[in-house]
């Protein structure tokens, strides 16, 4: 597995999050309403991916 980014983006899009803009370095900003997330696009750690999902309120674990 090359990382969790593709799977993470799929789950975020299903939860109606939208890509807003690039962030600093290897990060992106995603949002849904007032909820804003910083998502690394080189997410190789399942712990980081799970933390992003938890912050988004998505009940899924890798």
FIZAKE-328436 format. One line per field, with one value per residue: residue number from 0; chain; y, z, x of N, C-alpha, C, O in turn. Coordinates in nm, 4 decimals, padded with zeros to 6 digits, always signed. Each point is the difference from the previous one (the first is absolute). Last residue first. Example, Ala and Ser with C-alpha at 12.3 -4.5 7.8 and 13.67 -1.06 7.14 Angstrom:
# FIZAKE-328436
num = c(1, 0) .
chaine = c(A, A) .
n.Y = c(-00.2250, -00.6828) .
n.Z = c(+00.7080, -00.0239) .
n.X = c(+01.2850, -00.0219) .
ca.Y = c(+00.1190, +00.1190) .
ca.Z = c(+00.0060, +00.0000) .
ca.X = c(+00.0820, -00.0890) .
c.Y = c(+00.1090, +00.1200) .
c.Z = c(+00.0730, +00.0000) .
c.X = c(-00.0770, +00.0900) .
o.Y = c(+00.1108, -00.0019) .
o.Z = c(+00.0169, +00.0665) .
o.X = c(+00.0509, +00.1036) .
//
This chain:
# FIZAKE-328436
num = c(61, 60, 59, 58, 57, 56, 55, 54, 53, 52, 51, 50, 49, 48, 47, 46, 45, 44, 43, 42, 41, 40, 39, 38, 37, 36, 35, 34, 33, 32, 31, 30, 29, 28, 27, 26, 25, 24, 23, 22, 21, 20, 19, 18, 17, 16, 15, 14, 13, 12, 11, 10, 9, 8, 7, 6, 5, 4, 3, 2, 1, 0) .
chaine = c(A, A, A, A, A, A, A, A, A, A, A, A, A, A, A, A, A, A, A, A, A, A, A, A, A, A, A, A, A, A, A, A, A, A, A, A, A, A, A, A, A, A, A, A, A, A, A, A, A, A, A, A, A, A, A, A, A, A, A, A, A, A) .
n.Y = c(+00.2604, +00.3248, +00.4269, +00.2309, +00.6547, +00.4984, +00.3314, -00.0970, -00.5445, -00.1871, +00.0612, -00.3593, -00.4941, -00.0404, -00.0676, -00.4995, -00.3684, +00.1009, +00.1172, +00.5817, +00.5161, +00.4098, +00.3345, +00.4474, +00.2605, +00.3356, +00.2043, +00.1803, +00.2854, -00.2101, -00.4023, -00.0669, +00.0098, +00.0468, -00.2156, -00.0672, -00.1275, +00.5864, +00.3417, +00.1393, +00.0021, -00.1207, -00.0625, -00.5624, -00.3390, -00.4182, -00.2559, -00.6094, -00.3771, +00.1367, -00.1904, -00.5070, -00.0987, +00.1102, -00.3554, -00.3962, +00.0987, +00.0227, -00.3667, -00.3296, -00.2333, -00.6601) .
n.Z = c(+00.9885, +00.1346, +00.1302, +00.0189, +00.0308, +00.0433, -00.0332, +00.3010, -00.0134, -00.4203, -00.0176, +00.2437, -00.2310, -00.3274, +00.2155, +00.1305, -00.3625, -00.3462, -00.3567, -00.3263, -00.2162, -00.1848, +00.5317, +00.2379, +00.4312, -00.0099, +00.2953, -00.0558, +00.0724, -00.4719, -00.1233, -00.3596, +00.0491, -00.2807, +00.0975, -00.1297, +00.0999, -00.0065, +00.2843, -00.2709, -00.2765, -00.1356, -00.0678, +00.0860, +00.3154, +00.1458, +00.2123, +00.0683, -00.3963, -00.1264, +00.3069, -00.0776, -00.3796, +00.1000, +00.2395, -00.2757, -00.2599, +00.2852, +00.2377, -00.1710, -00.2012, -00.0147) .
n.X = c(-00.8825, -00.5803, -00.4316, -00.4750, +00.0875, -00.0440, +00.5190, +00.5065, +00.2193, +00.3478, +00.5742, +00.3743, +00.2092, +00.4800, +00.5303, +00.2435, +00.2672, +00.5237, +00.2910, -00.1231, +00.1405, -00.3415, -00.2634, -00.2944, -00.3632, -00.5147, -00.4959, -00.5803, -00.3885, -00.3505, +00.1319, +00.5323, +00.6236, +00.5202, +00.5672, +00.5878, +00.4843, +00.2771, -00.2540, -00.4291, -00.4793, -00.4916, -00.4651, -00.3019, -00.3230, -00.4288, -00.3472, +00.0343, +00.2243, +00.5573, +00.4561, +00.2706, +00.4292, +00.5558, +00.3891, +00.3157, +00.5093, +00.5143, +00.4214, +00.5751, +00.3247, -00.0921) .
ca.Y = c(-00.0796, -00.0148, -00.1017, -00.1191, -00.1182, -00.0603, +00.0240, +00.1448, +00.0326, -00.0487, +00.0880, +00.1283, -00.0145, -00.0117, +00.1336, +00.0803, -00.0237, -00.0541, -00.1398, -00.0654, -00.1109, -00.0861, -00.0195, -00.1393, +00.0005, -00.1022, +00.0006, -00.0960, +00.0685, +00.1035, -00.0260, +00.0579, -00.0526, +00.0447, +00.0590, -00.0037, -00.1146, -00.1246, +00.0125, +00.0541, -00.0638, +00.0585, +00.1456, +00.0534, +00.0498, +00.0971, +00.1328, +00.0761, -00.0644, +00.0391, +00.1405, +00.0092, -00.0640, +00.0951, +00.1099, -00.0516, -00.0253, +00.1226, +00.0049, +00.0994, +00.1214, +00.1176) .
ca.Z = c(-00.0861, +00.0429, -00.0788, +00.0820, -00.0808, +00.0514, -00.0954, -00.0013, +00.1288, -00.0035, -00.0921, +00.0690, +00.0959, -00.0763, -00.0515, +00.1165, +00.0250, +00.1318, +00.0018, +00.1229, +00.0080, -00.1172, -00.0683, -00.0396, -00.0679, +00.0310, -00.0896, +00.0413, +00.0826, +00.0837, -00.0127, +00.0867, -00.0387, +00.0860, -00.0718, +00.0588, -00.0584, -00.0161, -00.0002, +00.1248, +00.0533, -00.0536, +00.0014, -00.0034, -00.1283, +00.0157, -00.0563, +00.1122, +00.0340, -00.1036, +00.0205, +00.1152, -00.0363, -00.0845, +00.0859, +00.0773, -00.0925, -00.0548, +00.0279, +00.0965, -00.0121, +00.0000) .
ca.X = c(+00.0875, +00.1389, +00.0703, +00.0184, -00.0295, -00.1221, -00.1079, -00.0256, -00.0610, -00.1378, -00.0731, -00.0171, -00.1084, -00.1246, -00.0311, -00.0357, -00.1416, -00.0282, +00.0426, -00.0451, +00.0953, -00.0174, +00.1277, +00.0245, +00.1290, +00.1001, +00.1154, +00.1025, +00.1008, -00.0600, -00.1437, -00.1018, -00.1299, -00.1093, -00.1134, -00.1328, -00.0698, +00.0741, +00.1458, +00.0511, +00.1205, +00.1224, -00.0057, +00.1354, +00.0494, +00.1079, -00.0288, -00.0556, -00.1273, -00.0966, -00.0341, -00.0894, -00.1264, -00.0730, -00.0433, -00.1124, -00.1109, -00.0561, -00.1430, -00.0433, +00.0808, -00.0850) .
c.Y = c(-00.1009, -00.0882, -00.0058, -00.1142, -00.1230, -00.1216, -00.0562, +00.0349, +00.1481, +00.0330, -00.0418, +00.0991, +00.1296, -00.0128, -00.0026, +00.1426, +00.0808, -00.0204, -00.0684, -00.1490, -00.0764, -00.1046, -00.0899, -00.0100, -00.1461, +00.0256, -00.1023, -00.0053, -00.0911, +00.0753, +00.0973, -00.0514, +00.0568, -00.0499, +00.0406, +00.0667, -00.0151, -00.1068, -00.1374, +00.0162, +00.0671, -00.0811, +00.0599, +00.1519, +00.0523, +00.0394, +00.1068, +00.1459, +00.0734, -00.0622, +00.0474, +00.1443, +00.0113, -00.0579, +00.1006, +00.1090, -00.0478, -00.0255, +00.1189, +00.0005, +00.1059, +00.1237) .
c.Z = c(+00.0833, -00.0975, +00.0512, -00.0857, +00.0830, -00.0790, +00.0503, -00.0941, +00.0058, +00.1293, -00.0059, -00.0876, +00.0758, +00.0939, -00.0764, -00.0419, +00.1188, +00.0182, +00.1320, -00.0050, +00.1294, -00.0117, -00.1217, -00.0693, -00.0270, -00.0780, +00.0476, -00.1044, +00.0457, +00.0749, +00.0951, -00.0340, +00.0963, -00.0605, +00.1024, -00.0903, +00.0563, -00.0675, -00.0147, -00.0101, +00.1299, +00.0483, -00.0679, -00.0101, +00.0157, -00.1387, +00.0371, -00.0385, +00.1137, +00.0266, -00.1024, +00.0276, +00.1143, -00.0404, -00.0783, +00.0886, +00.0738, -00.0886, -00.0659, +00.0108, +00.1015, +00.0000) .
c.X = c(+00.0748, +00.0751, +00.1426, +00.0571, +00.0342, -00.0435, -00.1331, -00.1160, -00.0357, -00.0735, -00.1465, -00.0771, -00.0264, -00.1192, -00.1317, -00.0374, -00.0475, -00.1498, -00.0330, +00.0330, -00.0259, +00.1097, -00.0187, +00.1353, +00.0351, +00.1270, +00.1024, +00.1105, +00.1132, +00.1089, -00.0678, -00.1389, -00.1027, -00.1304, -00.1055, -00.1038, -00.1411, -00.0835, +00.0644, +00.1502, +00.0395, +00.1191, +00.1222, -00.0095, +00.1412, +00.0479, +00.1022, -00.0255, -00.0697, -00.1376, -00.1029, -00.0422, -00.1007, -00.1349, -00.0834, -00.0593, -00.1241, -00.1223, -00.0689, -00.1509, -00.0363, +00.0895) .
o.Y = c(-00.0775, -00.0979, +00.1031, -00.0902, -00.0124, -00.0366, +00.0302, +00.0982, +00.0361, +00.0377, +00.0854, +00.0750, +00.0298, +00.0625, +00.0898, +00.0575, +00.0344, +00.0909, -00.1217, -00.0789, -00.0254, -00.0746, -00.1040, +00.0680, -00.0802, +00.0494, -00.0099, -00.0332, +00.0475, +00.0516, -00.0166, -00.0423, +00.0239, +00.0242, -00.0564, +00.0829, -00.1116, +00.0202, -00.0982, +00.0001, +00.1188, -00.0806, +00.0800, +00.0520, +00.0569, -00.0801, +00.1182, +00.0839, +00.0008, +00.0647, +00.0713, +00.0252, +00.0333, +00.0723, +00.0448, +00.0078, +00.0448, +00.0642, +00.0174, -00.0774, +00.0990, +00.0096) .
o.Z = c(-00.0533, -00.0519, +00.0360, -00.0424, +00.0511, +00.0017, -00.0558, +00.0220, +00.0473, -00.0028, +00.0022, +00.0499, +00.0328, -00.0228, +00.0160, +00.0521, +00.0087, -00.0255, +00.0114, -00.0597, +00.0782, -00.0978, +00.0088, -00.1000, +00.0927, -00.1127, +00.1194, -00.1159, +00.0549, -00.0611, +00.1219, -00.1120, +00.1167, -00.1173, +00.1092, -00.0851, +00.0258, -00.1095, +00.0577, -00.1096, +00.0197, +00.0922, -00.0928, -00.0856, +00.1029, -00.0933, +00.0071, +00.0863, +00.0081, -00.0228, +00.0349, +00.0373, -00.0227, -00.0033, +00.0475, +00.0180, -00.0285, +00.0185, +00.0177, -00.0657, +00.0128, +00.0792) .
o.X = c(+00.0793, -00.0536, +00.0569, -00.0722, +00.1113, -00.1175, -00.1054, -00.0709, -00.1077, -00.1171, -00.0887, -00.0839, -00.1148, -00.1035, -00.0827, -00.0956, -00.1179, -00.0790, +00.0147, -00.0733, +00.0916, +00.0042, -00.0653, +00.0231, +00.0120, -00.0042, +00.0280, -00.0246, +00.0994, +00.0936, +00.0051, -00.0286, +00.0310, -00.0284, -00.0073, +00.0323, -00.0451, -00.0525, -00.0467, +00.0562, -00.0254, -00.0126, -00.0124, -00.0716, +00.0364, -00.0048, -00.0336, -00.0256, -00.1228, -00.1022, -00.0941, -00.1146, -00.1163, -00.0997, -00.1044, -00.1216, -00.1111, -00.1034, -00.1206, -00.0697, +00.0720, +00.0937) .
//
